[in-house]
């Protein structure tokens, strides 16, 4: 999970790269939930150091993530540029921590902000192109296996029900699990490939209303393409920026690059509910088992309330306003 590091550690990372120089200024990005990302400024320029902190993440997972990111940048997608170190490697290991140095991209993440139609369309285009281009990767064994943020594994989160306080209505989550059980086999047999699995507003860098980059590939999964859409729409259209019409826009523009069938779209409503469930149950479990984090706790409470609103909105309205 995200940690704080001193200047000396960050400089020890930079010392593995030619002509980067000494740190003049640095700070920890506080958005996101898992890895530690630092802005660093030197005489030579501005950079981002990512330190991998994921629970259960392996060396193979990390190296594959960097390979995919490097490929995405080279084929022209809006993703960060990763610098090679003095050994011509993308990864640098310091004190058993895997780190990577990326070029700094000016822009702000869009967490909890109002999103414009133009921005949503731009992200949808990148998501559709990415899913199409990543079809070159056909072996899903290098992604995190049995990963709780992969919707294929939604049922593993039933264990997390026991951590809910009486402030939460457990029946809401039990009903979602029951719905997912009905559709799971149909879901896992849908068209599948390597997906980013987290193309959401806090992983966009936006400058003056224009998308500059999609970041953070640590949640990658080899899963149905409709999952990538569900994960995005959960935070684009049905949370802080409640705007079902933008869900329709996203699907239309995404489908120009990677078409979606009626069979895939028919599962979108239940998959978005499963994504809400994941946010509430898993982050609540982290707070109980590890340490209470105010940012995570706000996420749990907010998404519980948004989930109830989404359920009240209902499948009929979703089908009418988003899919028709």
Buried (B, 14 or more C-beta within 10 A) or exposed (E): BBEEBEEEBBBBBBBBBEEBBEBEEBEBBEBBBBBBBBBBBBEBEBBBBBBBBBEEBBEEBBBBBBBBBBBBBEEEBBBBBBBBBEEEEBBBBBEEBBBBBBBBBEBEBBBBBEBBEEBBBBBBBBBBBBBBBBEEBEEBEBBBBEBBBBBBBBEEBEEBBEBBEEEBEEEBBEBBBEBBEEBBEEBEEBBBBBBBBBBBBBBBBBEEEEBBBBBBBBBBBBBBBBBBBBBBBBBBBBBBBEBBEBBBBBBEBBBEBBEBEEEBBBBBBBBBBBBBBBBBBBBBBBBBEEEEBEEBBEBBBBBBEBBEEBBEBEEEEBBEEBBE
